[in-house]
Amino acid sequence: MSTTRAPGRPAGSYAAPALTLEPGRIRNNALVIISVPLLLIVVLAIALRVTGEDDSPYSGTDYGSGDSLFGGSVPDGAPGDSGDVPSWSDGITDEPTDDYLGQEPTEEPTEELTDESTDTTTGGAYADDPKAQTVVAYFTAINDGDYTTAWDLGGHNLVADYESFSDGFATTAAVSVTIDDVTGDLVLATVTSLESDGTQKVFDGSYTVRDGVITAADVTERL
């Protein structure tokens, strides 16, 4: 009796796995396991959405058109309702209060020194005092750029040499002095200096004057 054999697989070969499960109980169970969680997720999402819409106090209101700030009409009490927003004009009237009736606005006078000033010095109440006049003449000469006269009026007693004295005013555009007091040989004055960079400095100075010349000075800048 002859025997016929089916050809065998080549050595080392294997059957390719199927891409899908074969019909049967295993596949049905797998489909159930996959579909049940997905179905639960969908049902839960629908339930949450319905619950959220019912809980909103403004559900069903159309905000899509109209003249409100956000493009639609807003019901009373809803966010953006004009009843909740205070008016900037609340409590403000055009009528003056009693505290200001009959009062005229006032402005504090300000005095700025410029390099075009002509009346840069003043003796004030001491304009006729010879010692005050010496200090005024000293600063008038400095303001006019006449450093030789200023040197003769007392600059030589304050600085070692004329060159250093005149160079000390290289950045000074204008200067003024106000006499505050005269007691004996001592003259108290306020000196205002305008620098070439536009800054202004104020000094308190005491000047000792004898025989028409400043013999000593003590000057402090105000901070």
C-alpha positions in Angstrom: 0.0 0.0 0.0 1.4 3.3 -1.0 1.4 6.3 1.4 1.0 9.9 0.3 2.4 12.7 2.6 1.4 16.3 2.5 4.3 18.5 1.9 5.7 19.9 5.2 6.6 23.5 6.1 10.2 24.5 5.4 12.4 24.4 8.5 12.2 27.6 10.5 8.9 28.9 9.0 5.7 29.8 11.0 2.2 30.6 10.3 1.4 34.3 10.0 -0.9 35.5 12.8 -4.4 36.7 11.8 -5.0 40.4 11.9 -8.5 39.8 13.4 -9.9 37.4 15.9 -11.7 34.4 14.4 -15.4 34.4 15.0 -16.4 32.8 18.2 -16.8 33.3 21.9 -13.4 34.9 22.4 -14.0 37.6 19.9 -17.5 38.4 21.3 -16.1 38.7 24.8 -13.4 41.0 23.6 -15.9 43.3 21.9 -18.0 43.5 25.0 -15.1 44.4 27.2 -14.1 47.2 24.8 -17.6 48.6 24.1 -19.0 48.7 27.7 -16.5 51.4 29.0 -16.9 53.5 25.9 -20.7 53.4 26.3 -20.4 54.4 30.0 -18.2 57.4 29.1 -20.6 58.6 26.5 -23.6 58.3 28.9 -21.7 60.1 31.7 -20.7 63.0 29.4 -24.3 63.5 28.3 -25.6 63.4 31.9 -23.0 66.0 33.0 -23.8 68.3 30.2 -27.6 68.2 30.8 -27.0 68.7 34.6 -24.7 71.7 34.0 -27.2 73.4 31.7 -30.1 72.9 34.1 -28.1 74.3 37.1 -27.1 77.6 35.3 -29.3 80.5 36.3 -28.9 81.9 32.8 -29.4 78.8 30.7 -31.6 79.3 27.7 -30.8 83.0 27.5 -29.5 84.2 24.1 -26.4 86.3 24.4 -25.5 86.2 20.8 -27.2 89.4 19.6 -28.2 92.8 20.9 -26.4 95.8 22.3 -24.8 94.6 25.5 -21.1 94.8 26.2 -20.6 91.2 25.1 -22.9 91.4 22.0 -26.3 90.4 23.5 -28.9 91.6 25.9 -28.3 90.7 29.5 -31.1 89.7 31.9 -31.4 91.5 35.2 -28.8 90.2 37.7 -26.8 88.4 35.1 -23.0 89.1 34.8 -22.6 92.4 32.9 -26.0 93.7 33.9 -25.8 97.5 34.2 -27.5 97.3 37.5 -24.4 95.7 39.1 -21.9 98.3 37.6 -21.7 101.6 39.5 -21.7 104.7 37.4 -18.6 106.9 37.5 -20.9 109.9 37.8 -22.6 108.6 41.0 -22.2 111.2 43.7 -20.5 113.8 41.4 -22.3 117.0 40.7 -21.4 120.2 38.8 -22.3 122.3 41.8 -19.5 123.6 44.0 -19.4 122.4 47.6 -19.7 124.9 50.5 -16.0 124.5 51.2 -15.0 126.2 47.9 -17.8 128.7 47.5 -16.5 132.2 46.9 -12.8 131.1 46.7 -10.7 132.0 43.8 -8.0 129.5 42.6 -4.6 130.7 43.6 -1.1 129.9 42.3 2.1 129.9 44.2 4.5 132.3 42.6 7.6 130.7 41.3 10.8 132.4 40.5 13.2 130.8 38.0 16.6 132.2 37.2 17.5 132.3 33.5 20.7 133.3 31.8 18.8 136.2 30.1 17.9 137.8 33.5 19.0 141.4 33.8 17.9 142.2 37.4 19.9 139.4 39.1 20.6 141.0 42.4 18.7 142.7 45.1 19.5 144.3 48.4 15.9 144.2 49.6 15.4 146.0 52.8 19.2 146.5 53.0 19.6 148.1 49.6 21.1 151.3 51.1 23.5 149.5 53.4 27.1 149.9 52.1 28.1 146.4 53.2 25.1 144.9 51.4 25.9 146.9 48.4 29.4 145.4 48.3 28.0 141.9 48.2 25.4 142.8 45.6 28.1 144.4 43.4 30.3 141.3 43.8 27.6 139.0 42.4 26.5 141.5 39.8 30.1 141.4 38.4 30.1 137.6 38.4 26.7 137.5 36.6 28.1 139.9 34.0 31.2 137.8 33.5 33.3 140.7 34.9 35.5 138.5 37.0 38.2 141.2 37.4 35.8 143.4 39.2 34.6 140.5 41.3 38.2 139.6 42.1 38.8 143.2 43.3 35.7 143.2 45.4 36.8 140.2 47.5 37.5 137.3 45.2 41.2 137.6 46.0 40.4 136.9 49.6 38.4 133.8 48.8 40.6 132.0 46.2 44.3 131.7 45.9 44.8 132.9 42.4 42.7 134.8 39.7 42.7 131.9 37.2 41.2 129.5 39.7 38.7 132.1 40.7 37.5 132.8 37.1 37.6 129.1 36.2 35.2 128.4 39.1 32.4 130.0 37.2 33.0 128.2 33.9 29.7 126.3 34.2 27.7 129.2 35.7 25.2 130.7 33.3 23.7 133.2 35.7 23.8 134.1 39.3 21.6 136.2 41.7 21.8 137.2 45.3 19.2 138.3 47.9 20.4 140.1 51.1 18.7 138.5 54.1 20.4 140.4 57.0 23.2 142.7 57.8 24.7 142.7 61.3 27.9 144.7 61.8 30.4 143.5 59.2 28.4 140.3 58.6 26.1 140.1 55.6 23.8 137.1 55.2 22.6 136.3 51.7 20.8 133.7 49.6 22.7 133.0 46.3 21.0 131.3 43.4 23.1 129.9 40.6 21.9 128.6 37.2 24.3 126.2 35.7 24.9 125.8 31.9 23.3 122.3 31.9 20.0 123.9 33.2 20.2 122.9 36.8 19.8 125.4 39.5 21.6 125.5 42.9 20.8 127.6 46.0 23.4 128.6 48.6 23.2 130.2 52.0 26.2 132.5 52.5 27.6 134.7 55.2 30.1 137.4 54.0 32.3 139.5 56.1 32.7 143.0 54.6 35.3 145.6 55.6 36.2 148.8 53.8 34.1 147.9 50.7 35.7 144.5 50.2 34.6 141.0 51.1 37.3 139.6 53.4 35.8 136.2 54.3 32.9 134.0 53.3 31.2 130.9 54.5 28.8 129.3 51.9 26.7 126.2 52.2 24.6 124.6 49.4 21.0 123.8 50.2 20.2 120.1 49.8 
